[in-house]
Amino acid sequence: MLIMKYIPAIGIEVHAELKTQTKMFCDCKNDPDEKHPNHNICPICLAHPGTLPVPNEAALRAMVKIGLAVSGDIAQVTKFDRKNYFYPDLPKGYQISQYDMPIVRGGMFGNIELTRIHLEEDTGRLIHAADGKSSLVDYNRAGIPLMELVTEPHIATANEARVFAEELRLLLRYLNVSDADMEKGQMRIEVNVSVRLERQEALGTKVEVKNINSFKAAENAVRYEIDRQSKLLDAHKTVSQETRGWDDVKKITKSQRSKEDAHDYRYLPEPDIPYINIAEFNIETIRRELPELPSEKRMRLKEEYGLQDAQIELLVRERALAEFFEEAVSEIKASDKNKTVSMLFNYLSSDLVGVLTEQGMSIDETGLTPVHFADLVSLAADEAWPSRMTKDRLKEMIETRQNIQQVIKKSGGAQKISDEESEEIRGVMKKIIKNNPKVIDDYRKGKISAKKFLIGQLQKELKGRVDPEIFDELFDTAKTSFNKPEENSTETNSIERAIHSAIDNEISGSTNTESRASQEATEIDKNT
């Protein structure tokens, strides 16, 4: 139990590999998916004597793009430095990085102030033997362009630290500068945590935590470290400035080494790379090339489509899905567009995403176009299809790679009513007519919305077991009869008889008119 009240101060350092064609200082391929060790290497990234590094312009431009997206100050001139330390995965014995002249200074991301964003080269990768007696080195990763972003210690909670890192990954993907896949090591997080007494102004002793391989691990590491340091201070002990590693199995941090300061790395200007004039990159042109950012997309989706926050978040985090959704919405032809937009999102987020997950494919691989998806949902909305029918037809469209008209035509349009179903429909119709006299009267006067309401009630009562296109035809067939009530009968009785007669015709096959959707399919085929 904590005795005193402590305030945490959390800073984050994020490393992200940039998505360039080649490495930072040579022409070796930048391929994070390469399976063969030491395949994408050359004398430059292996630091052979006499080799000279040449900076990757695409990486420099990517850094400018990131800096602009966070409203940072872009340096007019920048330089590289040597950061000296020894480790087996560092072939030069030093890392080419940036010290006092980073490409980006300051900036804001969310409500968190940034310190700097600089560019460096990544290290190689160590593969440790299972028996712990040896290690192998793979230099495929050595020399890949690596962005490092450092925040001010203004993050207050473990959850806030996690959200910041997740949102940064989203930004990097929107900018198309990094895939930021943590499982592949393309994005790595380190957290700096300190605590201080509530009445104390100066920050406490900072502890850096490494070996964090997921956003959840980052949150857990921060939460654990706040608790560990608070307990030390409660016991009147000292928090050591050190680097600790996160153990994701035991959910604890372990001391690795005392924390180095800048002078321990003996930074010196990289003598083989001259100063670089960033202003020559035409920064304003790069600014105009920035895409719509996640924060901007959230606001626009809310204003244009009236979606809920959870719905917006799904679309923001899945760009391909968002683009599909917006293009499909633009193609909606249903009479009630606002209602259909809501239907479209629901079928997209549940059924379409479900099919993608089940079959392990992306939306582009389905062959389903936004236009065809909009046609499906528009027909489902206008003709009051039951949910089960719409889902089945969506699945068939993906499996057969056909549009909805072709799927309906292939199934022969609307099915006929069976003898068994006819008696049940008669009973349901009698109930609906009795309970909705005003709606019946509205339909007699030609109101289409009344017919849709009645079909919807039938579908609800029958739990969607009969194609609504049949009911559409039944009502149209019956309408000509019940517009003229028979002599010596109530209007309600004449309506019932008219509909019963239409049902009998449907059973006997005398009503052979194709469904509207099937007619559309036929016309499309003729025009084609």
Buried (B, 14 or more C-beta within 10 A) or exposed (E): EEEEEBBBBBBBBBBBBBBBEBBBBBEBBBBBEBEEBBEBBBEBBBBEEEBEBEBBEBBBBBBBBBBBBBEBEBBEEBBBBBBBEEEEBBBBEBBBBBBEBBBBBBBEBBEBEBBBBBBBBBBBBEEEEEEEEEEEBBBBBBBBBBBBBBBBBBBEBBEBBBBBBEBBBBBBBBBEBBBBBBEEBBBBBBBBBBBBEEEEEEEBBBBBBBBBBBBEBBBBBBBBBBBBBBBBBEEEEEBEBBBBBBBBEEEBBEEBEEBEEEEEBEBEBBEEBEEBEBEEBEBEEBEEEEEEBBBEBBEEBBEEBEBEEEBBBBBBBBBEBBEBBBBBBEBBEBEBBEEBBBBBBBBBBEBBBBBBEEEEEEBEEBBBBBEBBBBBBBBBBBBBBBBEBBBBBBBBBBEEEBBBBBBBBEBEBBEBBEEEBBEBBBEBBBEBBEEBEEBBEBBBEEEEEBBBBBBBBBBEBBEBEBBBBBBBBBBBBBBEBBBEBEEEEEBBBBBBBBBBBBBBBBBEEEBEEBBBBBBBBBEEEEEE
